[in-house]
Amino acid sequence: MCLPADMHARVLRSTLEALVDTIRQADLTSAQASQLTAIVEDARQSAIELEETLRPGPPAVRAPIPPRPSRRFVGHSEPGSNVIALRAG
């Protein structure tokens, strides 16, 4: 499966919860059922801890992007003229 790691842990936890239900419905002695249920419950708790550990945290607050420097044309124009002369230099 192409799932993030925390989702794999969640699937594992759900599978273990379904397994507990299956154990309860099986034709086992109460000692066997209790022992299997305890083992599965321990694995389920580990899956919950793993899921919480692998869950991605909140997105980091990024610094605002500074505005780009203005690229204004530097020059001057003669009064009454539409021609702009570049400054040397």
Helices and strands as residue ranges (DSSP letters): H 5-25, H 30-54, E 75-77, E 84-86
